[in-house]
Amino acid sequence: MMAAAAAGNRDLKVTLIEKNEKLGKKLYITGKGRCNLTNECDNETFLKNVVRNPKFMYSCVSAFDPHACMEWFADNGLKLKTERGNRVFPASDRSSDVIKTLERAITLTKAEVKLGTLVKNIVVKEPEEGSGPAVSGVRLMNGDILTADYVCVATGGSSYPSTGSTGDGYRFARETGHNVTDTYPSLAAVKVSEGFVKRLEGLSLKNIVLSAYDDHKRVYKELGEMLFTADGISGPLVLTLSALMTSQLSSGSLKIYIDLKPGLDEEMLDARLLRDFDEGRNRYFANALDKLLPSSIIPVIIELSGIDGKRKVNSITKEERRKLITLLKSFELTSKGIAGYNEAVITRGGVDIRQVNPKTMESKLVKGLFFAGEVLDVDALTGGFNLQIAWSTAQAAIQAILKDVDG
Ligand SMILES: Cc1cc2nc3c(=O)[nH]c(=O)nc-3n(C[C@H](O)[C@H](O)[C@H](O)COP(=O)(O)OP(=O)(O)OC[C@H]3O[C@@H](n4cnc5c(N)ncnc54)[C@H](O)[C@@H]3O)c2cc1C
């Protein structure tokens, strides 16, 4: 959409082909329906948040950075606001306003929009003497060929396939001779083996430290928020973990530990327990943790501690307190793997960036063929960075095409 909007107000025949009956189905669900469309940060911060292949993004984000993106949307009539963590949203809190802005920008141009039209494959001309292969158009589902001197593949990844991103672009890339790196769901929940998480479903924890160990080696440690799902864990810390650790998470060899009380070391926590126990000496253990923990996790902690909840707290031994402290400081979970594409915010992996010109997004193998957005092997953390990748790469592609047309 961004590419069509930017290309269309020139004397060019531009066609935006979308297989859905409407534009922006995925955009609609972004940012929990509010669309965190970029992050108001400098380029260095942006690049730090790109997990895979940040160097590839260097040129195109310099040419169309988050501030240029904000300006573009503001110039096209969308009021914006910036929230915690520099996350940028439409002032209306409605992702539909972002879609409307793009649609309006496209309407003001000469671009034609073909909805409900599936591209079956990319058509490439046989190489002529002295030159390599070049794109000549796209074949539609009904067999028609739409001829074109330039084709920009912006088909997204494989996540949330119900929005239309079913990985077609990876096939287009392979069929035209490109390498596609292994793809995985990313920015997704992590499923765990422990059945007790079901009882914690919906519990959200703030200010905890989540660590992950692969074969006893620490691979992640961060303070923040998380939540329990029916069969695992999710929330900001877990999404970041999933983006950084895809291969280990997929193999299911990861141990995850939650420090429920990161502000207290073991000694302090023991003193705190003793104080709480002392205040209600005759209370049952089952009722003695309510000042320390959210209520829904207390029965699980009691069960895992092996201490009978009907015991009076004054009978709990030092050894038993130590076990309890270990549970609170290192609440252990075993990763069974990452949630699938249906639940993943993005797809990690994609069109091999070594075969794409980072300034123009043009394939180095097929002249006139461009790739933009999530189909590329570039991905970022949450915060508006993934959409910024889509905007910057689309702008790079379109500016390069316009330059080529102008000779
Ligand atoms: C639940 C959720 C929330 C998210 N929230 C945010 C957020 O707040 N901020 C952020 O930065 N990122 C967010 N993301 C990620 C972001 O939405 C994507 O990275 C971004 O949309 C990728 O843009 P794209 O244009 O490459 O692909 P898409 O937005 O997936 O668009 C690709 C389009 O191509 C069409 N298409 C595919 N194949 C064909 C074909 N063969 N023929 C015709 N049309 C085809 C699809 O129907 C689709 O409309 C979120 C993702 C999800 C799933």
The ligand as an SDF file (V2000), in Angstrom:
LIG
                    3D

 53 58  0  0  0  0  0  0  0  0999 V2000
   -1.4580   -9.5750   15.6360 C   0  0  0  0  0  0  0  0  0  0  0  0
   -0.3400   -8.7540   15.0350 C   0  0  0  0  0  0  0  0  0  0  0  0
   -0.0400   -7.5110   15.5830 C   0  0  0  0  0  0  0  0  0  0  0  0
    1.0060   -6.7550   15.0620 C   0  0  0  0  0  0  0  0  0  0  0  0
    1.2280   -5.5120   15.5750 N   0  0  0  0  0  0  0  0  0  0  0  0
    2.2360   -4.7560   15.0720 C   0  0  0  0  0  0  0  0  0  0  0  0
    2.4410   -3.4260   15.5450 C   0  0  0  0  0  0  0  0  0  0  0  0
    1.6580   -2.8880   16.3290 O   0  0  0  0  0  0  0  0  0  0  0  0
    3.5210   -2.7390   15.0530 N   0  0  0  0  0  0  0  0  0  0  0  0
    4.3890   -3.2910   14.1270 C   0  0  0  0  0  0  0  0  0  0  0  0
    5.3440   -2.6290   13.7450 O   0  0  0  0  0  0  0  0  0  0  0  0
    4.1530   -4.5150   13.6130 N   0  0  0  0  0  0  0  0  0  0  0  0
    3.1090   -5.2530   14.0470 C   0  0  0  0  0  0  0  0  0  0  0  0
    2.8640   -6.4850   13.5060 N   0  0  0  0  0  0  0  0  0  0  0  0
    3.7130   -6.9610   12.3740 C   0  0  0  0  0  0  0  0  0  0  0  0
    3.3030   -6.2500   11.0910 C   0  0  0  0  0  0  0  0  0  0  0  0
    1.9060   -6.2920   10.9610 O   0  0  0  0  0  0  0  0  0  0  0  0
    3.9380   -6.8970    9.8640 C   0  0  0  0  0  0  0  0  0  0  0  0
    5.3260   -7.0010   10.0440 O   0  0  0  0  0  0  0  0  0  0  0  0
    3.6260   -6.0590    8.6040 C   0  0  0  0  0  0  0  0  0  0  0  0
    2.2300   -5.9820    8.4030 O   0  0  0  0  0  0  0  0  0  0  0  0
    4.3030   -6.6260    7.3770 C   0  0  0  0  0  0  0  0  0  0  0  0
    3.8750   -5.8740    6.2740 O   0  0  0  0  0  0  0  0  0  0  0  0
    3.9240   -6.4770    4.8040 P   0  0  0  0  0  0  0  0  0  0  0  0
    3.3360   -5.4100    3.9220 O   0  0  0  0  0  0  0  0  0  0  0  0
    5.2510   -7.0030    4.5130 O   0  0  0  0  0  0  0  0  0  0  0  0
    2.9200   -7.7220    4.8540 O   0  0  0  0  0  0  0  0  0  0  0  0
    1.3600   -7.8370    5.2010 P   0  0  0  0  0  0  0  0  0  0  0  0
    0.9440   -6.6980    6.0550 O   0  0  0  0  0  0  0  0  0  0  0  0
    1.1770   -9.2090    5.7150 O   0  0  0  0  0  0  0  0  0  0  0  0
    0.6510   -7.6600    3.7940 O   0  0  0  0  0  0  0  0  0  0  0  0
    0.8220   -8.5860    2.7560 C   0  0  0  0  0  0  0  0  0  0  0  0
   -0.3970   -8.5370    1.8440 C   0  0  0  0  0  0  0  0  0  0  0  0
   -0.1240   -9.2850    0.6730 O   0  0  0  0  0  0  0  0  0  0  0  0
   -1.3030  -10.0130    0.3200 C   0  0  0  0  0  0  0  0  0  0  0  0
   -0.9100  -11.1930   -0.4440 N   0  0  0  0  0  0  0  0  0  0  0  0
   -0.1630  -12.2380   -0.0170 C   0  0  0  0  0  0  0  0  0  0  0  0
    0.0250  -13.1310   -0.9950 N   0  0  0  0  0  0  0  0  0  0  0  0
   -0.6330  -12.6470   -2.0860 C   0  0  0  0  0  0  0  0  0  0  0  0
   -0.8420  -13.1310   -3.4100 C   0  0  0  0  0  0  0  0  0  0  0  0
   -0.3160  -14.2890   -3.8340 N   0  0  0  0  0  0  0  0  0  0  0  0
   -1.5790  -12.3790   -4.2680 N   0  0  0  0  0  0  0  0  0  0  0  0
   -2.1390  -11.2060   -3.8670 C   0  0  0  0  0  0  0  0  0  0  0  0
   -1.9840  -10.7150   -2.6230 N   0  0  0  0  0  0  0  0  0  0  0  0
   -1.2380  -11.4130   -1.7400 C   0  0  0  0  0  0  0  0  0  0  0  0
   -1.9330  -10.3860    1.6470 C   0  0  0  0  0  0  0  0  0  0  0  0
   -3.3020  -10.6780    1.5030 O   0  0  0  0  0  0  0  0  0  0  0  0
   -1.6390   -9.1530    2.4940 C   0  0  0  0  0  0  0  0  0  0  0  0
   -2.6960   -8.2310    2.4780 O   0  0  0  0  0  0  0  0  0  0  0  0
    1.7860   -7.2510   13.9630 C   0  0  0  0  0  0  0  0  0  0  0  0
    1.4610   -8.4800   13.4080 C   0  0  0  0  0  0  0  0  0  0  0  0
    0.4020   -9.2270   13.9240 C   0  0  0  0  0  0  0  0  0  0  0  0
    0.0590  -10.5490   13.2810 C   0  0  0  0  0  0  0  0  0  0  0  0
  1  2  1  0
  2  3  1  0
  2 52  2  0
  3  4  2  0
  4  5  1  0
  4 50  1  0
  5  6  2  0
  6  7  1  0
  6 13  1  0
  7  8  2  0
  7  9  1  0
  9 10  1  0
 10 11  2  0
 10 12  1  0
 12 13  2  0
 13 14  1  0
 14 15  1  0
 14 50  1  0
 15 16  1  0
 16 17  1  0
 16 18  1  0
 18 19  1  0
 18 20  1  0
 20 21  1  0
 20 22  1  0
 22 23  1  0
 23 24  1  0
 24 25  2  0
 24 26  1  0
 24 27  1  0
 27 28  1  0
 28 29  2  0
 28 30  1  0
 28 31  1  0
 31 32  1  0
 32 33  1  0
 33 34  1  0
 33 48  1  0
 34 35  1  0
 35 36  1  0
 35 46  1  0
 36 37  1  0
 36 45  1  0
 37 38  2  0
 38 39  1  0
 39 40  1  0
 39 45  2  0
 40 41  1  0
 40 42  2  0
 42 43  1  0
 43 44  2  0
 44 45  1  0
 46 47  1  0
 46 48  1  0
 48 49  1  0
 50 51  2  0
 51 52  1  0
 52 53  1  0
M  END
$$$$
